[in-house]
């Protein structure tokens, strides 16, 4: 092992060290919280249902989150899983970069990503979710697509099919990368559409996705209602403001990486030269795979005017480091490599301190929810009024999911299935057991109650009760929250 390490180049040793530093630092930052992020809690719960779908996404993220948590039983395992996918993405960004750049620049294309906050701050705050999986999988997908286009071997096509299938099993958004790939191949490698290897790859991807497709058909494609709710505009102005804010946040996401690169060129007095070859297959590879998915998002936002979450675009920036070094080339010497490395570690330190400070000082239920105290209180209220064990919990999932996951009891969370009857709830048992509803406001509490009990009459006795709890930040500074609960007693 020592001999193998000695044979590595100076740059390769630092590349490995950089990956390990990133993995350790960003896996530990979340431990400042007392509860996992909501996306991670959703994943654990969805995975525990052992089904081929969820109310929002295909099942892969839920499966991975649940089994990781079930095996290791620690919050750290989820943060580590998140960063493991980021490291996977970094490794394949490096391998993809090697198709266009030399060894040193390929390594720098990854190190520069430390300035891209969707690989650091965002994953540290949101934990593990389908977007993080895409951050790891899209570089892998793009690399094997490039290999298939330039080295037409069965092995590459089979791997491309497997990767595509699992990307689709993670998030439907994968299609926004496949469309540009198909266009690029149609322009530059049209012959692949006549190759049996291509159709084998498509078949493999389809077979991997097929169980989820059958699940969608069985339940009338009800996860699409989630997209419908997200894309619904609240007013005509949203058709302008949503895409505009989306663009601003995308610029903010990559600003650190861009600043690091041009700051280096300014300090080192490197001449800024732009490589422009309109007929280059490589240039169109970058343009289509990076910018086309973002453009499709923008067009959807302009047409629908609905919610455009910034992180929906973050996963498409995995080539920003490669593009900077490709389009604005310069000579990189050993001292230049060290300068890049120091800048990246400085960016890591600043971002780590910023997020660590936020998570320490904020008095927010999303990161400091006192689950044991709240569960103790509501369970006592429930048992006093019903004299039966609590089973079903409904309302605002950011109040209910932590209780369900951390209570270690066999509680069932009433997930919002966007108007479709939940396939995981036995209606008769639900009525027989009753449910405890908790929410932020009285109108929201009543709305969740009516969704869970659509057969309730328009006028029913609704008497919510106020409940207060206190949480503290890392410095023991308190904040009081007021929420409301309502008990639907078990049917006799």
C-alpha positions as CSV (number, residue, x, y, z in Angstrom):
1,X,0.0,0.0,0.0
2,X,2.8,2.4,0.9
3,X,4.7,1.6,-2.3
4,X,1.5,2.2,-4.3
5,X,1.1,5.6,-2.6
6,X,4.7,6.5,-3.4
7,X,4.1,5.8,-7.1
8,X,1.3,8.4,-7.2
9,X,2.0,11.9,-8.6
10,X,2.0,14.9,-6.3
11,X,-1.3,16.1,-7.8
12,X,-2.9,12.7,-7.5
13,X,-2.0,12.4,-3.8
14,X,-3.5,15.8,-3.1
15,X,-6.6,14.8,-5.1
16,X,-7.2,11.8,-2.9
17,X,-6.5,13.9,0.2
18,X,-9.0,16.5,-1.0
19,X,-11.7,13.9,-1.5
20,X,-11.1,12.5,2.0
21,X,-11.2,16.0,3.6
22,X,-14.4,16.9,1.8
23,X,-16.0,13.6,2.8
24,X,-15.1,13.9,6.5
25,X,-15.9,17.7,6.8
26,X,-19.3,17.6,5.1
27,X,-20.3,14.4,6.7
28,X,-19.8,15.8,10.2
29,X,-21.4,19.3,9.7
30,X,-24.9,17.9,10.1
31,X,-24.3,16.5,13.5
32,X,-24.8,20.1,14.9
33,X,-28.5,19.5,14.3
34,X,-30.7,17.5,16.7
35,X,-32.8,16.1,13.9
36,X,-32.2,15.0,10.3
37,X,-33.4,17.3,7.5
38,X,-36.9,16.8,6.3
39,X,-35.8,15.3,3.0
40,X,-33.8,12.6,4.8
41,X,-36.7,11.9,7.2
42,X,-39.0,11.5,4.2
43,X,-36.6,9.1,2.6
44,X,-36.3,6.9,5.7
45,X,-40.1,6.8,6.0
46,X,-40.7,6.1,2.3
47,X,-38.1,3.4,2.3
48,X,-39.7,1.8,5.3
49,X,-42.8,1.2,3.2
50,X,-40.8,-1.1,0.9
51,X,-42.8,0.0,-2.1
52,X,-41.9,0.8,-5.7
53,X,-42.9,4.5,-5.5
54,X,-43.5,7.5,-3.2
55,X,-45.9,10.4,-3.3
56,X,-43.2,12.5,-5.0
57,X,-40.5,10.4,-6.6
58,X,-39.4,7.0,-7.7
59,X,-38.2,4.8,-4.8
60,X,-34.4,4.7,-5.1
61,X,-33.6,7.6,-2.7
62,X,-36.1,6.2,-0.1
63,X,-34.6,2.7,-0.3
64,X,-31.0,3.9,0.1
65,X,-31.9,6.2,3.0
66,X,-34.0,3.7,4.9
67,X,-31.5,0.8,4.6
68,X,-28.6,3.0,5.6
69,X,-30.4,4.2,8.6
70,X,-31.7,0.8,9.5
71,X,-28.3,-0.8,9.4
72,X,-26.2,1.9,11.1
73,X,-29.0,3.6,13.2
74,X,-27.2,7.0,13.4
75,X,-27.9,10.4,11.8
76,X,-24.2,10.4,10.8
77,X,-24.8,7.5,8.4
78,X,-27.2,9.6,6.4
79,X,-24.8,12.6,6.1
80,X,-22.0,10.2,5.2
81,X,-24.3,8.6,2.5
82,X,-24.9,12.1,1.1
83,X,-21.3,12.9,0.8
84,X,-20.4,9.4,-0.6
85,X,-22.6,10.3,-3.6
86,X,-20.8,13.7,-3.9
87,X,-17.4,11.9,-3.9
88,X,-18.8,9.5,-6.5
89,X,-19.7,12.6,-8.6
90,X,-16.2,14.1,-8.0
91,X,-14.5,10.9,-9.2
92,X,-16.5,10.9,-12.4
93,X,-16.2,14.6,-13.0
94,X,-12.4,13.9,-13.0
95,X,-12.8,10.9,-15.3
96,X,-15.0,13.0,-17.6
97,X,-12.6,15.9,-17.5
98,X,-9.8,13.5,-18.6
99,X,-11.7,13.1,-21.9
100,X,-10.9,16.8,-22.6
101,X,-8.1,17.9,-20.4
102,X,-4.7,16.7,-19.1
103,X,-4.2,15.1,-15.7
104,X,-3.5,18.2,-13.6
105,X,-6.4,20.2,-15.1
106,X,-8.8,17.2,-14.7
107,X,-8.0,17.2,-11.0
108,X,-8.4,21.0,-10.8
109,X,-11.8,20.7,-12.4
110,X,-12.9,18.8,-9.3
111,X,-11.1,20.9,-6.7
112,X,-12.8,24.0,-8.2
113,X,-16.2,22.5,-7.3
114,X,-15.5,23.2,-3.7
115,X,-16.5,26.8,-4.6
116,X,-19.9,25.5,-5.9
117,X,-22.2,25.7,-2.9
118,X,-24.6,23.0,-4.1
119,X,-21.7,20.5,-3.4
120,X,-21.1,21.8,0.1
121,X,-23.5,24.2,1.8
122,X,-26.7,22.8,0.2
123,X,-25.9,19.1,0.8
124,X,-24.8,19.9,4.4
125,X,-28.1,21.6,5.1
126,X,-30.5,19.4,3.2
127,X,-28.9,16.1,3.9
128,X,-29.7,13.2,1.5
129,X,-32.4,13.3,-1.2
130,X,-32.9,12.5,-4.9
131,X,-31.1,15.7,-5.9
132,X,-27.9,14.6,-4.1
133,X,-28.1,11.3,-5.9
134,X,-28.2,13.1,-9.2
135,X,-25.1,15.1,-8.2
136,X,-23.3,11.8,-8.0
137,X,-25.0,10.0,-10.9
138,X,-25.2,12.6,-13.7
139,X,-21.3,12.8,-14.0
140,X,-21.4,9.0,-14.1
141,X,-24.1,9.0,-16.8
142,X,-22.4,11.6,-18.9
143,X,-19.0,9.9,-18.7
144,X,-20.4,6.6,-20.0
145,X,-22.4,8.4,-22.6
146,X,-19.2,10.0,-23.9
147,X,-17.5,6.6,-23.8
148,X,-20.3,5.0,-25.8
149,X,-20.1,7.7,-28.4
150,X,-16.3,7.4,-28.8
151,X,-15.6,3.7,-27.9
152,X,-18.5,1.7,-29.1
153,X,-18.1,-1.3,-26.9
154,X,-20.7,-3.6,-25.4
155,X,-19.4,-3.1,-21.9
156,X,-19.9,0.7,-22.1
157,X,-23.4,0.4,-23.5
158,X,-24.5,-2.1,-20.9
159,X,-23.2,0.2,-18.1
160,X,-24.9,3.2,-19.7
161,X,-28.2,1.3,-19.6
162,X,-27.8,0.3,-16.0
163,X,-26.9,3.8,-14.9
164,X,-29.7,5.3,-16.9
165,X,-32.2,2.9,-15.3
166,X,-31.1,3.7,-11.8
167,X,-31.1,7.5,-12.6
168,X,-34.7,7.2,-13.7
169,X,-35.5,5.0,-10.6
170,X,-34.3,8.0,-8.6
171,X,-35.9,11.0,-10.3
172,X,-37.9,11.7,-13.4
173,X,-35.8,14.8,-14.0
174,X,-33.2,12.5,-15.6
175,X,-35.1,12.9,-18.8
176,X,-33.8,16.5,-19.0
177,X,-30.3,15.1,-19.5
178,X,-31.3,12.3,-21.8
179,X,-33.0,14.7,-24.3
180,X,-29.7,16.7,-24.9
181,X,-27.8,13.4,-25.1
182,X,-30.2,12.2,-27.8
183,X,-29.9,15.5,-29.7
184,X,-26.1,15.4,-29.5
185,X,-26.0,11.8,-30.8
186,X,-28.5,12.7,-33.6
187,X,-26.2,15.5,-34.7
188,X,-22.8,13.9,-34.4
189,X,-23.2,10.1,-34.0
190,X,-26.3,9.3,-35.9
191,X,-25.1,5.8,-36.7
192,X,-25.6,4.7,-33.0
193,X,-29.4,4.7,-33.6
194,X,-28.8,1.7,-36.0
195,X,-26.7,-0.2,-33.5
196,X,-28.1,-3.1,-31.5
197,X,-25.9,-2.0,-28.6
198,X,-28.0,1.2,-28.3
199,X,-31.3,-0.8,-28.2
200,X,-29.8,-3.2,-25.6
201,X,-28.9,-0.2,-23.4
202,X,-32.4,1.2,-23.8
203,X,-33.9,-2.2,-22.9
204,X,-31.8,-2.6,-19.8
205,X,-32.8,0.9,-18.6
206,X,-36.4,0.1,-19.3
207,X,-36.3,-3.2,-17.3
208,X,-34.8,-1.4,-14.3
209,X,-37.5,1.3,-14.4
210,X,-40.3,-1.2,-15.2
211,X,-41.3,-2.1,-11.6
212,X,-41.9,1.6,-10.8
213,X,-43.7,2.1,-14.1
214,X,-46.1,-0.8,-13.2
215,X,-46.6,0.8,-9.8
216,X,-47.4,4.1,-11.4
217,X,-50.0,2.5,-13.7
218,X,-51.5,0.6,-10.7
219,X,-52.0,3.9,-8.8
220,X,-53.0,6.1,-11.7
221,X,-49.7,8.0,-11.8
222,X,-50.7,9.9,-8.6
223,X,-47.1,11.3,-8.0
224,X,-47.7,13.5,-11.0
225,X,-50.2,15.4,-8.8
226,X,-47.2,16.6,-6.9
227,X,-45.7,18.1,-10.0
228,X,-49.1,19.6,-10.8
229,X,-49.2,21.3,-7.4
230,X,-45.6,22.6,-7.8
231,X,-46.2,24.0,-11.3
232,X,-49.4,25.8,-10.4
233,X,-49.0,29.5,-10.7
234,X,-50.2,31.8,-7.9
235,X,-50.5,34.7,-10.3
236,X,-49.3,36.1,-13.7
237,X,-46.3,37.8,-12.1
238,X,-45.0,34.4,-11.0
239,X,-44.4,33.5,-14.7
240,X,-41.7,36.2,-14.5
241,X,-40.4,36.2,-10.9
242,X,-40.0,32.4,-10.6
243,X,-37.7,32.0,-13.7
244,X,-35.8,35.1,-12.8
245,X,-35.2,33.9,-9.2
246,X,-34.2,30.5,-10.6
247,X,-31.5,32.2,-12.8
248,X,-30.3,34.3,-9.9
249,X,-29.9,31.2,-7.7
250,X,-28.1,29.3,-10.5
251,X,-25.6,32.1,-10.8
252,X,-25.1,32.2,-7.0
253,X,-24.6,28.4,-7.0
254,X,-21.6,28.5,-9.4
255,X,-20.3,32.0,-8.4
256,X,-17.7,30.6,-6.0
257,X,-16.2,28.3,-8.6
258,X,-16.1,31.0,-11.3
259,X,-14.6,33.6,-8.9
260,X,-11.9,31.1,-7.8
261,X,-10.8,30.4,-11.3
262,X,-10.7,34.0,-12.6
263,X,-9.2,35.2,-9.3
264,X,-6.3,32.8,-10.0
265,X,-5.9,34.1,-13.5
266,X,-5.9,37.7,-12.2
267,X,-3.4,37.1,-9.4
268,X,-1.1,35.0,-11.6
269,X,-1.4,37.4,-14.5
270,X,-2.6,34.7,-16.9
271,X,-4.0,36.1,-20.2
272,X,-7.7,35.3,-20.6
273,X,-8.2,33.5,-23.8
274,X,-11.5,32.1,-25.0
275,X,-11.5,28.8,-27.0
276,X,-14.2,29.0,-29.6
277,X,-14.8,26.4,-32.2
278,X,-18.4,26.3,-33.3
279,X,-18.0,23.0,-35.1
280,X,-16.4,21.2,-32.2
281,X,-18.3,18.1,-30.9
282,X,-16.9,18.7,-27.5
283,X,-18.2,22.3,-27.2
284,X,-21.7,21.1,-28.2
285,X,-21.3,18.3,-25.6
286,X,-20.9,20.9,-22.9
287,X,-23.5,23.3,-24.2
288,X,-26.2,20.6,-24.6
289,X,-25.6,18.6,-21.4
290,X,-25.2,21.6,-19.1
291,X,-27.3,24.4,-20.5
292,X,-30.2,22.6,-22.3
293,X,-31.7,21.1,-19.1
294,X,-31.6,24.5,-17.4
295,X,-33.2,26.1,-20.5
296,X,-36.0,23.5,-20.4
297,X,-36.5,24.4,-16.7
298,X,-36.7,28.0,-17.6
299,X,-39.3,27.4,-20.4
300,X,-41.4,25.3,-18.0
301,X,-41.3,28.1,-15.4
302,X,-42.2,30.8,-18.0
303,X,-45.1,28.7,-19.3
304,X,-46.4,27.3,-16.0
305,X,-45.3,30.0,-13.6
306,X,-45.2,27.5,-10.7
307,X,-42.5,26.8,-8.1
308,X,-39.0,26.6,-9.4
309,X,-36.8,25.2,-6.7
310,X,-33.2,26.3,-7.2
311,X,-31.8,22.9,-6.4
312,X,-33.6,21.5,-9.4
313,X,-30.9,23.1,-11.5
314,X,-27.9,22.6,-9.3
315,X,-27.2,19.0,-10.4
316,X,-26.6,20.2,-14.0
317,X,-23.5,22.3,-13.1
318,X,-21.2,19.3,-12.6
319,X,-19.2,20.4,-15.7
320,X,-18.6,24.0,-14.7
321,X,-15.0,23.3,-13.6
322,X,-14.3,21.4,-16.8
323,X,-15.8,24.2,-18.9
324,X,-13.7,26.9,-17.2
325,X,-10.5,25.1,-17.9
326,X,-11.6,24.1,-21.4
327,X,-13.0,27.4,-22.6
328,X,-10.4,29.6,-20.8
329,X,-7.2,27.6,-21.0
330,X,-4.0,28.5,-19.4
331,X,-0.7,26.9,-18.4
332,X,-0.8,25.3,-14.9
333,X,2.4,24.8,-13.1
334,X,3.1,23.1,-9.7
335,X,2.9,26.4,-7.8
336,X,-0.4,27.2,-9.7
337,X,-1.8,23.8,-8.6
338,X,-0.9,24.6,-5.0
339,X,-2.6,28.0,-5.3
340,X,-5.8,26.4,-6.5
341,X,-5.6,23.9,-3.7
342,X,-5.2,26.6,-1.0
343,X,-8.1,28.6,-2.5
344,X,-10.4,25.5,-2.5
345,X,-9.5,24.7,1.2
346,X,-10.1,28.3,2.1
347,X,-13.5,28.1,0.4
348,X,-14.2,24.9,2.3
349,X,-13.3,26.5,5.6
350,X,-15.4,29.6,5.0
351,X,-18.4,27.6,3.9
352,X,-18.1,25.2,6.7
353,X,-17.9,28.0,9.3
354,X,-20.8,29.7,7.7
355,X,-23.1,26.7,7.8
356,X,-21.8,25.6,11.2
357,X,-22.6,29.0,12.6
358,X,-26.1,29.0,11.1
359,X,-26.9,25.5,12.4
360,X,-25.6,26.5,15.8
361,X,-27.3,29.8,16.3
362,X,-30.6,29.2,14.5
363,X,-33.6,28.4,16.7
364,X,-35.6,26.5,14.0
365,X,-37.7,23.4,14.4
366,X,-36.2,22.1,11.1
367,X,-32.8,21.6,12.8
368,X,-33.5,21.8,16.6
369,X,-36.8,20.0,17.1
370,X,-37.0,18.6,20.6
371,X,-38.6,15.3,19.6
372,X,-38.5,13.4,22.9
373,X,-40.3,16.2,24.8
374,X,-42.9,16.8,22.1
375,X,-43.6,13.0,21.7
376,X,-43.8,12.6,25.4
377,X,-46.4,15.4,25.7
378,X,-48.6,14.4,22.8
379,X,-48.5,10.7,23.7
380,X,-49.6,11.5,27.2
381,X,-52.5,13.7,25.8
382,X,-53.5,10.9,23.4
383,X,-53.5,8.2,26.1
384,X,-55.4,10.3,28.6
385,X,-58.2,11.0,26.1
386,X,-58.4,7.7,24.2
387,X,-56.9,5.1,26.6
388,X,-55.3,3.3,23.5
389,X,-51.8,3.3,22.0
390,X,-51.2,6.0,19.4
391,X,-50.7,4.7,15.9
392,X,-51.5,7.4,13.2
393,X,-50.0,10.8,13.2
394,X,-51.0,13.5,10.7
395,X,-50.6,17.1,9.9
396,X,-47.5,19.1,8.9
397,X,-44.8,16.6,8.0
398,X,-42.1,18.7,9.5
399,X,-43.8,18.2,12.9
400,X,-44.9,14.6,12.4
401,X,-42.0,12.9,10.5
402,X,-39.4,13.5,13.3
403,X,-41.9,12.1,15.8
404,X,-42.5,9.0,13.7
405,X,-38.8,8.3,12.9
406,X,-37.3,9.2,16.3
407,X,-39.9,7.8,18.7
408,X,-38.9,4.2,17.9
409,X,-42.6,3.3,18.0
410,X,-44.6,1.7,15.2
411,X,-46.2,5.0,14.3
412,X,-47.8,5.6,10.8
413,X,-47.4,9.0,9.2
414,X,-50.3,10.4,7.1
415,X,-48.4,11.6,4.1
416,X,-49.9,14.1,1.7
417,X,-50.7,12.1,-1.5
418,X,-52.1,15.2,-3.2
419,X,-55.7,14.1,-3.2
420,X,-55.1,10.5,-4.0
421,X,-56.0,7.8,-1.4
422,X,-52.8,6.6,0.2
423,X,-51.9,3.1,-0.9
424,X,-50.1,2.5,2.4
425,X,-53.1,3.2,4.7
426,X,-55.7,0.6,5.6
427,X,-58.8,2.7,5.8
428,X,-60.7,0.5,8.2
429,X,-57.7,0.2,10.6
430,X,-57.2,4.0,10.3
431,X,-60.8,4.7,11.5
432,X,-60.5,2.0,14.2
433,X,-57.3,3.4,15.6
434,X,-58.0,7.2,15.3
435,X,-55.3,9.7,14.7
436,X,-53.4,12.6,16.3
437,X,-53.1,15.7,14.0
438,X,-50.7,18.5,14.7
439,X,-50.0,21.6,12.5
440,X,-48.8,25.2,12.5
441,X,-52.1,27.0,12.2
442,X,-55.8,26.1,12.6
443,X,-56.7,26.4,8.9
444,X,-53.8,24.1,7.9
445,X,-54.7,21.7,10.6
446,X,-58.3,21.6,9.3
447,X,-57.1,21.2,5.7
448,X,-54.9,18.2,6.6
449,X,-57.7,16.7,8.6
450,X,-60.2,16.9,5.7
451,X,-57.6,15.4,3.3
452,X,-57.2,12.4,5.6
453,X,-60.9,12.1,6.2
454,X,-62.6,13.1,3.0
455,X,-65.9,11.6,4.1
456,X,-66.2,14.1,7.0
457,X,-69.4,16.3,6.6
458,X,-68.8,20.0,5.6
459,X,-69.9,21.0,9.1
460,X,-68.4,19.0,11.9
461,X,-67.3,19.8,15.4
462,X,-63.7,21.1,15.0
463,X,-62.1,22.2,18.2
464,X,-58.3,22.4,17.9
465,X,-56.2,22.8,21.0
466,X,-53.2,25.0,21.4
467,X,-49.9,23.4,22.3
468,X,-46.6,25.1,23.1
469,X,-43.1,23.7,23.2
470,X,-39.7,25.2,23.6
471,X,-36.5,24.5,21.7
472,X,-33.0,25.7,22.2
473,X,-30.0,26.3,19.9
474,X,-26.5,25.1,20.4
475,X,-25.9,28.0,22.8
476,X,-29.0,27.1,24.9
477,X,-30.9,30.1,23.8
478,X,-34.7,29.2,23.9
479,X,-37.5,29.8,21.4
480,X,-41.1,29.0,22.0
481,X,-43.3,27.6,19.3
482,X,-47.1,27.5,19.3
483,X,-48.9,24.8,17.3
484,X,-52.3,23.2,17.3
485,X,-53.5,19.7,17.6
486,X,-56.8,17.8,17.1
487,X,-57.6,14.2,18.1
488,X,-59.8,12.0,16.0
489,X,-60.7,9.3,18.5
490,X,-60.8,5.7,17.6
491,X,-64.2,4.4,16.3
492,X,-66.0,2.2,18.8
